[in-house]
């Protein structure tokens, strides 16, 4: 029986995120895009509470997110819809084009 409690404890954060996102949309608290933002913030809070997020991992996540945004903005099929701040990113984050 002790193993079942351990599994439940480990899944509690994921369950809380599910309830936050889906419950928020179902109750009309969040629009889908807002629910995504609430879920991202909730995941950050869960990672901080579990002490699984350190400064290095947090910075890596921010850099990877910026790279993903950069690749989205440079896709010729979508046009140049880049946010103005992306042009001021450090050179190692900028993309020269898709791929």
C-alpha positions as CSV (number, residue, x, y, z in Angstrom):
1,X,0.0,0.0,0.0
2,X,2.9,2.4,0.6
3,X,3.8,2.4,-3.1
4,X,0.3,3.6,-4.1
5,X,0.7,6.7,-1.8
6,X,4.0,7.5,-3.4
7,X,2.5,7.4,-6.9
8,X,-0.4,9.6,-5.9
9,X,2.0,12.1,-4.3
10,X,4.1,12.2,-7.5
11,X,1.0,12.7,-9.7
12,X,-0.5,15.4,-7.5
13,X,1.2,18.3,-9.4
14,X,0.1,16.9,-12.8
15,X,-3.4,16.5,-11.5
16,X,-3.5,20.0,-10.1
17,X,-2.3,21.4,-13.5
18,X,-5.0,19.4,-15.3
19,X,-7.7,20.7,-13.0
20,X,-6.4,24.3,-13.3
21,X,-6.3,24.3,-17.1
22,X,-9.3,22.1,-18.1
23,X,-11.4,23.3,-15.1
24,X,-10.6,26.9,-15.8
25,X,-11.8,26.5,-19.4
26,X,-14.9,24.5,-18.5
27,X,-15.9,27.1,-15.9
28,X,-15.3,29.9,-18.3
29,X,-12.5,31.4,-16.2
30,X,-10.0,31.1,-19.0
31,X,-10.0,31.2,-22.8
32,X,-7.9,28.5,-24.3
33,X,-4.9,30.7,-24.8
34,X,-5.2,32.1,-21.3
35,X,-5.5,28.5,-20.0
36,X,-2.2,27.7,-21.7
37,X,-0.5,30.6,-20.0
38,X,-2.1,29.6,-16.6
39,X,-0.8,26.0,-17.2
40,X,2.7,27.3,-18.0
41,X,2.7,29.4,-14.8
42,X,1.3,26.5,-12.8
43,X,4.0,24.2,-14.1
44,X,6.6,26.7,-13.0
45,X,5.1,26.9,-9.5
46,X,4.9,23.0,-9.3
47,X,8.6,22.7,-10.4
48,X,9.6,25.4,-7.8
49,X,7.6,23.7,-5.1
50,X,9.2,20.3,-5.8
51,X,12.6,22.0,-6.0
52,X,13.3,20.5,-9.4
53,X,14.0,23.9,-11.1
54,X,17.4,25.6,-10.6
55,X,18.7,28.8,-12.2
56,X,20.5,26.9,-15.0
57,X,17.4,25.0,-16.1
58,X,15.3,28.1,-15.9
59,X,17.7,30.1,-18.1
60,X,18.0,27.2,-20.5
61,X,14.2,27.0,-20.8
62,X,14.0,30.8,-21.5
63,X,16.7,30.5,-24.2
64,X,15.0,27.5,-25.9
65,X,11.7,29.4,-25.9
66,X,13.3,32.4,-27.5
67,X,14.9,30.2,-30.2
68,X,11.5,28.6,-30.9
69,X,9.9,32.0,-31.2
70,X,12.7,33.1,-33.5
71,X,12.2,30.1,-35.8
72,X,8.5,30.7,-35.9
73,X,9.0,34.3,-36.9
74,X,11.5,33.5,-39.7
75,X,9.2,30.9,-41.4
76,X,8.6,32.3,-44.9
77,X,5.1,30.7,-45.0
78,X,4.0,32.8,-42.0
79,X,5.6,36.1,-43.0
80,X,7.6,38.4,-40.8
81,X,5.4,38.6,-37.8
82,X,8.3,38.8,-35.4
83,X,8.0,40.7,-32.2
84,X,10.2,43.8,-32.2
85,X,12.3,42.6,-29.2
86,X,13.5,39.5,-31.1
87,X,15.7,41.7,-33.3
88,X,17.5,42.9,-30.1
89,X,18.3,39.3,-28.9
90,X,22.0,38.3,-28.5
91,X,23.5,36.9,-31.7
92,X,23.5,33.2,-30.5
93,X,19.7,33.3,-30.2
94,X,19.0,34.9,-33.6
95,X,18.1,32.7,-36.6
96,X,19.2,33.4,-40.1
97,X,16.2,31.6,-41.5
98,X,14.0,28.5,-41.1
99,X,15.6,25.2,-40.2
